[in-house]
C-alpha cells in the first residue's frame, strides 16, 4: 500500500512539472442503474438486482501529459425508480465528485484510447415508498459514501465516447413507523451505475 501511494505521489509530481494539455469537458450520457443485493436492515432479501434507466450529466477538467491524464469530475445521476420487492419502490439519485487517473495513448489519425479508474465520493438520496394491505410508509435518507469507477473510452480530437462502471457502495432508504404503527426497517442495496456518455472537450 505504501509503495502504491509513493508511486501515485511521484506520478502527480510528474504531472505538475511536465508540459501538459489542460482542458475542460462536458458530457451527457445514458445510465443503467443496478440495485445490487437488495435486502432490508434485518437481513430479509428481495428481488434479484432490479435495474432502471436514467441519464448522466458531468462536468470536468484535467491535464494530459504524454500518455497519461488526470481529471476532476463532477456528475449528477438523474433519479431512477427501483422496485425492490412487492410494494416497495425506491427513487435513487446521486451526486458525485471523482478524481480520474487514466492511460491515454495515441492511436494515430488524431484518435486515442482511454482506460483508467476514478476515486472519490458519492452523495446518494434514496426515497422509499411502501404500500401493502393498506399499510403505508414513506421516508428518505441521504448518505455520502466512498466511491470508485472503472473507465474505458475512445477519443478523436475534442470528442470522446466513454463507458463507466461507477460503484457508490451500500446505501439505504428511510426507516420509521408505518401507518399501522409498526416499525419499517430500512431497505439496503449496493448502488451501481453502468453508463455510456458523449464528452466534448474545450
N, C-alpha and C positions, 0 to 999 in steps of 0.2 A: 504493500500500500504506500509506504514511504517513497519507494522508487518511482511509483506511478505519479505521485504528487510532485516530486522533483522534476520528472520528465515534463509534466504539464507546465510547471513554472518556467522551465528552460524554453519550452515552445512558445509560451506567451512572451518571454523576453525577446525571442527572435522576431515575433510579430511586431513588437514595439519598435525595434531598432532597424528593421529592414524596410526598403521601399515597398509600398503596398498600394493596391487599388482599394479606395474607400467608396462605399456605395450604400444606398438605402433601397428598400423594396416594399411593395405592397402585394398582397396576394388574396385570391378568392378561391375557395375550394369546396368540395363535396365530402361529407363525412359519413361513416357508418359507425355509430356508437354501439358498443357492446357492454351490457351489464353482466359481467362475468361472475360466475359463482354466487348467484343471488340467494340470500337467506335472511333470517331475522337475527337480532342480537342474542336470542335464546338458542340458536343453532338449527332451527327448522329450515329446511332447504325448499327452494321454489322451483320455477320452471328452469329449463336449461338455457342459460346465456341468451336472453332476449336481445334483439337488435332493433335499431331505428336509424333513419337517415336524417342528416342535418346539413348545416353549412358552416364554413370556417372562414373568418376574416383575420388577416395578420398584417402587421407592420414590423419591419426590422431594419437594422443597419449593421454593417460589418466591414471587415477588411479581408482582402485576399492577397496573399503573398506566395508567389510561385504556385505550388500545387495544394496549398492549404488555405482554408478560410475559417474565420471565427465571426459569429453573429450574435447579436442580442435581438430576441424576437418576442413581441407581444401578440397574443392571439385571443380571439373570442370564438368559442364553440357555441353555436346557437342552441336554443332549447330543443330537446328531443323528449319524447314520451315513451317510457318503457312499461310494459305490462309484466310485472314481476311474477304475479300469480293471480288466480281468480279474485277479482275485487280490489286488487292493489295495483295502482298506477303511480309512477313517479315521473315528474318533469325534471330533467337534468340539464344544466348549463354550466360552462366552465370558462374562466379567465385564466390565462397562463403567462408566465414570464420564463423564457428559456435562454440559456447560452448554448449555441450550437457550435460544434467542432467538426469540421469536415475536410475530407480529402477531395480535392477538386482538380484532377489532371486534365490537361487539354487533350482533345481527341482529333484536332485538325478541323479545317473549314469553319473556324470560329465556334466549334462545339466543345463542350466539356462535361465531365461526369461529376456528380455529387454523391458522396457517401459519408455518413458520419452519425454522430449521436448528439442529443441535446439533454442538458441537465438543468433543472430549475424547480419552479413551484407552480401549483395549480390551485385556484380558488373555485371550488365546486359547490353549487347550490342544488340540493335535492328537495323537491316539493312533493310530499306524499299525499295521495288521495285514496281513502279506503272506504268501501261500502259493501256490506254483506248482511242479508236478512234484516234490513232496517237499521243496523248498527253502522255508524259512520265515524270517520276521523280524518282530519286534515292538519298538516303541520309541515314545516320545512326546517332545514338545517344547512348552514353554510360552513364549510371547512376548508382549511388550507393544508395541502399535503406536498411532500417532496414528489417530484415528477421526473420522468425521463422519456426520451423518444428516440426512435431509430429513423434515419433519413436516407432516402435514395432518390436520385433525380438526374435530370439531363438538362443542360442549358445551351442556348445558342444566342450569342451576343447579350441582349438585355432580357431575354425571355427564358423562363425555366419551368419545367414540369416536375413537381416534387411529390413523392409519396412519403407519408409519415405514419408511424405507429406510435401513438402517444399514450402513455400509461400514467394515470393520476392516482393510483393506489386505491385502497378500500375507502369508500365513502358511505355515509348513512343518511337516511331521511329523518324526519321529525318523529318524536315519540311523546306519549302523554296519555290522557284519558279520553276514551271514545264516548260517543253519545249515550251509550248504555251504561256508562260508569266504569267499564272495565279498563284495564291497562293495555295500551297499544305499544308493543315493542318495536324499536327502530328497525327498519329494513336496511340491509347492508349488501354491498356488491363492489367488485373491482371495476372502476370506471376506465374504459379503454376506447380510444378513437382511432380508427383507420381512416386516413384522408388522402385525397389527391387534389393538388392545388396548381393553379397557374400563377406564377410570380412574374412581376415586372420590376426590373432594377432601374434606378435613376440616381 
